[in-house]
Amino acid sequence: MKPIDLMRLALSRLGTGKMRTALTMLGIIIGVASVVALVSVAQGATKGISDRLQSLGTNLITVSPGFTRTGATRGAIGSATTLTLYDANALAQLDGVAAIAPEITTSKLIVAGSLNETSQVIGTTPGYLSVFAYQMWVGSFLNQASVDHNLRVAVIGATTADNLSLTEKSIGSTVYVGGLPFELIGILQPKGGTTAEDDRVLIPLSTAREFYTTTASVSAIGLSATSKDEIDLLSAEITYTLQQRHGISSTGSNDFTIATQAQLLGTVGSVSDVLTLLLAGIASISLLVGGIGIMNIMLVSVRERTREIGIRKAIGARGRDILSQFLVEALALSLAGGVIGIAAGVVASFAIGTYAGWGFIFNPGTVVVAVGFSLIVGIVFGVWPASQAARLDPVVALRYE
């Protein structure tokens, strides 16, 4: 028989039992929809995390101090005072550095009018804005003059501004940082991520050194590479420069750590791949269940149509014609279920992405894999019933009641 005739016959047979056909397809529909939706969820979650990492800074490289050791007790990373302003000045001279922002971090009580809160206070330089990808909401950021002359000016984060009821009209007013008066010159745009990123007060680095610390050490040094391609090379140059400055041999233990945006994104990508495979594997179980349903229904169909098979063989139908007929019916069931499942999965992906905030993620590759897998399920679980039908003895089949 021609393929078109086989398809027409399969559709006519499936149409005679619409309810049974629909229930048989349901397992495939649920399986394919689950694969499409869950893979979309995994990719959407990864995109959300990657976007958050990208918003932390532009081609960001963070250099942190090493750890302290008291006797046999090892302190946390960053507990040492091994990085200095002189290190930051040396790193600023490296090729590939677009901007640099050394930080002195402390925690102080912030008072504005009758309101107050304890917030993170960061002494830094004008490069902080570009290194960590902040935008101004109102006012201006720290400039080099404020650093050179130890000015008592402050820029605050969006959360801090909300907590202290500070608005654009508050620019020029006085806020107290650790009991000292500072002029409020700007408010940052919210990052939209964790509250900590927006709950901070930025003051000139020299001012922080004068009033809040007496050493030349810094809490961290943030750098922005000129491009993504420069990150690895720049990280190696930073390592070499600091080793030379701190008298550390190439085989010695570094008293600093370097973290790059690329490393974080690579880690997220690896976790994403594992998560996607895990969710797709879980969803594929539904497809297997649907395949078992197809095999069950096809076996019942072979039994119900035994006399029909006998008559067709008696008038000249070959075994492969019978095999093809039942196999096409199984494929039609799985393909129709796959198409409906894709539509359901896309709708679910759109709804979940819109609700979660990462938007609609559509991967054509996932659809191709889902359809291909559903067809494989149809073939695998349809071959046995089809082969049983093809092997029926026409004489025995004609006598079947």
C-alpha positions in Angstrom: 0.0 0.0 0.0 1.1 3.6 -0.6 2.0 5.7 2.4 -0.9 8.1 1.8 -3.3 5.2 1.7 -1.8 3.8 5.0 -2.2 7.2 6.6 -5.8 7.6 5.4 -6.7 4.2 6.6 -5.0 4.8 10.0 -6.8 8.1 10.5 -10.2 6.5 9.6 -9.7 3.7 12.1 -8.6 6.1 14.8 -11.6 8.3 14.1 -14.0 5.5 14.8 -13.1 5.5 18.5 -12.5 9.2 19.3 -12.7 8.9 23.1 -10.3 6.0 23.2 -8.0 7.7 20.8 -8.0 10.9 22.9 -7.3 9.0 26.1 -4.5 7.1 24.5 -2.9 10.3 23.2 -3.2 11.9 26.6 0.0 10.3 28.0 2.0 11.6 25.0 0.5 15.0 25.3 1.4 15.3 29.0 4.9 13.9 28.4 5.7 16.3 25.5 4.2 19.3 27.3 6.2 18.5 30.4 9.4 18.2 28.5 8.9 21.5 26.7 7.7 23.4 29.8 10.3 22.0 32.2 13.2 22.6 29.9 11.9 26.1 29.3 11.7 26.6 33.1 15.3 25.5 33.5 16.6 27.7 30.7 14.5 30.7 32.0 15.9 30.3 35.5 19.4 30.1 34.1 18.8 33.3 32.1 17.5 35.0 35.2 20.6 34.1 37.1 22.9 35.1 34.2 21.2 38.4 33.9 21.7 39.0 37.6 25.4 38.2 37.3 25.7 40.5 34.3 24.1 43.3 36.2 26.7 43.0 38.9 29.2 44.7 36.7 30.7 45.0 33.2 33.3 42.3 32.5 33.9 42.3 36.2 37.0 41.0 38.0 37.0 41.1 41.8 40.2 40.9 43.8 39.8 40.1 47.5 42.3 39.7 50.4 43.3 36.3 51.5 42.6 34.7 54.9 44.1 35.1 58.3 45.3 32.3 60.5 45.3 32.4 64.3 47.2 29.3 65.6 45.4 26.3 64.0 42.3 28.4 63.2 41.9 29.6 59.6 39.8 32.7 59.1 37.4 33.3 56.2 38.5 34.5 52.8 38.8 38.3 52.9 39.7 38.4 56.6 43.3 39.5 55.9 44.5 43.0 55.2 46.8 42.0 52.3 45.4 44.4 49.7 46.3 48.1 49.7 45.7 51.3 47.8 49.1 51.0 46.4 48.1 47.6 44.9 45.1 49.2 43.4 47.2 52.0 41.9 49.5 49.4 40.4 46.6 47.3 38.9 45.1 50.4 37.4 48.2 50.7 35.2 47.7 47.3 33.5 46.6 47.0 29.9 43.0 45.9 29.5 41.7 47.7 32.6 38.8 49.9 31.6 38.0 51.1 35.2 39.0 50.3 38.7 37.3 50.7 42.1 39.1 49.9 45.4 36.7 49.6 48.3 36.9 50.2 52.1 33.8 48.6 53.6 32.3 49.2 57.0 28.9 49.3 58.7 27.6 52.5 60.2 24.4 54.1 61.5 22.8 56.3 58.9 20.6 59.1 60.1 18.3 61.3 58.0 16.0 63.6 59.9 14.1 61.5 62.4 14.8 58.2 60.6 17.8 56.0 60.9 19.1 52.6 59.8 22.4 50.6 60.0 23.7 50.3 56.4 26.9 49.2 54.6 29.2 52.2 54.0 31.7 51.8 51.1 34.5 54.2 50.6 35.4 54.1 46.9 36.4 56.1 43.8 34.5 57.4 40.7 35.2 54.2 38.8 32.8 52.3 41.1 29.8 53.4 39.0 31.0 51.8 35.7 32.8 48.8 37.3 29.6 47.6 39.1 27.2 48.8 36.4 25.2 51.2 38.6 23.0 54.0 37.2 22.2 57.4 38.8 18.5 58.0 39.6 19.0 61.6 40.6 21.9 63.9 41.5 25.6 63.1 40.7 28.1 60.4 41.6 31.5 60.9 43.4 34.1 62.7 41.4 37.9 62.8 41.6 37.8 66.2 43.4 35.8 64.6 46.2 38.4 61.9 46.6 41.4 64.3 46.3 40.0 66.7 49.0 38.5 64.2 51.4 35.0 65.7 50.9 32.2 64.6 53.1 29.7 63.8 50.4 27.5 60.7 50.0 25.6 58.7 47.3 23.1 56.3 48.6 21.4 53.2 47.2 17.7 52.9 46.3 16.8 50.8 49.3 18.6 53.1 51.8 16.8 56.0 50.2 13.4 54.3 50.6 14.1 53.3 54.2 15.1 56.9 55.1 12.3 58.5 53.0 14.8 60.4 50.9 13.7 61.6 47.4 15.0 63.8 44.6 14.1 66.8 46.8 16.6 65.6 49.4 19.6 66.2 47.2 21.8 68.7 49.0 20.5 67.8 52.4 22.6 66.5 55.3 22.7 62.8 56.3 24.8 61.5 59.2 27.1 58.6 58.6 28.4 57.2 61.8 27.6 60.5 63.6 29.4 62.6 61.0 27.5 65.0 58.7 27.6 64.3 54.9 26.0 66.1 52.1 23.7 63.9 50.0 24.7 64.4 46.3 23.0 61.5 44.6 20.7 58.5 44.8 21.3 55.3 42.7 18.9 53.5 40.5 17.8 50.2 42.0 19.5 47.1 40.7 16.4 45.0 41.2 18.3 42.1 42.6 19.2 41.4 46.3 18.4 44.1 48.8 22.1 44.3 49.8 23.0 45.7 46.4 20.7 48.7 46.9 21.2 49.2 50.7 24.5 51.0 50.8 26.1 54.4 51.2 29.0 55.4 49.0 31.5 58.0 50.1 35.0 59.0 48.8 37.7 56.5 49.5 40.0 59.1 51.1 37.2 60.2 53.4 36.6 56.6 54.6 40.3 56.3 55.3 40.4 59.5 57.2 37.4 58.9 59.5 36.8 55.1 59.6 40.2 53.4 59.2 43.8 54.2 59.8 45.5 51.7 57.4 46.1 51.7 53.7 44.4 48.3 53.3 41.3 47.9 51.2 38.4 45.4 51.5 38.4 44.6 47.8 39.4 45.9 44.4 36.9 45.8 41.6 38.1 46.0 38.0 36.3 46.2 34.7 38.1 44.6 31.7 37.9 46.4 28.3 36.2 43.3 26.8 35.2 39.8 27.7 38.1 38.4 25.7 40.5 40.3 27.9 39.2 38.8 31.2 41.4 35.7 31.4 44.6 37.5 30.3 43.9 40.4 32.7 43.3 37.9 35.5 46.7 36.4 34.9 48.4 39.8 34.8 46.7 40.7 38.1 48.0 37.5 39.7 51.5 38.1 38.5 51.6 41.8 39.5 50.3 41.0 43.0 52.7 38.1 43.5 55.6 40.4 42.6 54.4 43.1 44.9 53.7 40.8 47.8 56.9 38.8 47.3 55.1 35.5 46.5 56.9 32.9 44.4 55.0 31.2 41.5 54.7 28.0 43.7 53.8 29.9 46.8 50.3 30.4 48.3 48.6 33.6 47.2 47.4 36.0 49.9 44.6 37.2 47.6 41.8 35.6 45.6 40.5 36.6 42.1 36.9 36.0 41.0 35.7 36.7 37.5 32.3 37.1 36.0 33.2 34.5 33.4 33.9 31.9 36.1 30.5 32.6 37.7 28.7 32.4 34.4 30.5 29.2 33.5 29.4 27.7 36.8 25.8 28.7 36.2 26.0 27.2 32.7 27.2 23.9 34.1 24.5 23.8 36.7 21.9 24.8 34.0 22.9 21.9 31.8 22.6 19.4 34.6 19.3 20.9 35.7 17.9 20.8 32.1 18.9 17.2 31.6 17.4 16.3 35.0 14.0 18.0 34.3 13.9 16.6 30.8 14.6 13.1 32.1 11.8 13.4 34.7 9.4 14.7 32.1 10.4 11.8 29.7 8.9 9.3 32.1 5.5 10.6 31.1 6.3 9.8 27.5 7.3 6.3 28.4 4.0 5.9 30.2 2.2 7.3 27.2 4.0 4.8 25.0 2.9 1.9 27.2 -0.7 3.2 26.8 -0.3 3.2 23.0 1.0 -0.4 23.0 -1.8 -1.5 25.2 -4.5 0.0 23.0 -2.8 -1.3 19.8 -2.8 -4.8 21.3 -6.5 -4.5 22.1 -7.1 -3.2 18.6 -5.3 -6.2 17.0 -7.5 -8.5 19.0 -10.7 -6.7 18.1 -9.8 -6.7 14.4 -8.5 -10.2 14.1 -11.3 -11.2 11.5 -10.5 -8.0 9.5 -6.9 -9.0 9.4 -7.8 -12.5 8.3 -10.0 -11.2 5.5 -7.3 -8.7 4.3 -4.8 -11.5 4.2 -7.2 -13.8 2.4 -7.6 -11.3 -0.4 -3.9 -10.8 -0.9 -2.6 -8.4 1.8 1.0 -9.2 2.7 2.4 -9.4 6.3 4.3 -6.1 5.8 1.1 -4.4 4.7 -0.6 -5.3 8.0 2.6 -4.4 9.9 2.7 -1.0 8.2 -1.0 -0.3 8.8 -0.7 -0.8 12.6 2.6 0.9 12.8 1.3 3.9 11.0 -1.7 4.0 13.4 0.8 4.0 16.4 2.8 6.8 14.8 -0.3 8.8 14.1 -1.3 8.6 17.7 2.1 9.6 19.0 2.6 12.4 16.4 -0.8 13.9 17.1 -0.2 13.8 20.8 3.3 15.3 20.3 1.9 18.3 18.3 -0.8 19.0 20.9 1.7 18.5 23.7 4.0 21.1 22.1 1.2 23.6 22.0 0.4 23.0 25.6 4.0 23.2 26.6 4.5 26.5 24.8 1.5 28.0 26.6 2.7 26.7 29.9 6.2 28.1 29.3 4.8 31.5 28.4 2.6 31.5 31.6 5.5 30.4 33.9 8.0 32.8 32.3 5.6 35.7 32.6 4.8 35.0 36.2 8.5 34.3 37.2 9.7 37.5 35.4 12.3 36.0 33.0 10.0 36.2 30.0 9.1 33.6 27.4 11.9 31.2 26.6 11.4 29.2 23.4 14.0 26.7 22.2 13.2 25.1 18.8 15.7 22.4 19.6 13.6 21.3 22.5 10.5 21.0 20.3 12.4 18.9 17.7 13.7 16.6 20.4 10.2 16.3 22.0 8.6 15.4 18.6 11.4 13.0 17.7 11.2 11.3 21.1 7.4 10.9 20.8 7.8 9.3 17.3 10.4 7.0 18.7 8.0 6.0 21.4 5.3 5.4 18.8 7.6 3.1 16.8 9.1 1.3 19.8 5.7 0.6 21.5 3.9 0.0 18.2 6.2 -2.5 16.6 5.2 -5.4 18.9 1.4 -5.1 18.3 2.0 -4.5 14.6 4.2 -7.6 14.3 1.7 -9.7 16.1 -1.0 -8.6 13.7 1.3 -9.3 10.7 2.0 -12.9 12.0 -1.6 -13.9 12.3 -2.6 -17.0 10.3 -5.4 -15.9 8.0 -7.2 -19.3 8.5 -7.1 -18.9 12.3 -8.0 -15.2 12.0 -11.1 -16.0 9.8 -12.4 -18.5 12.4 -11.9 -16.0 15.2 -15.2 -14.9 16.9 
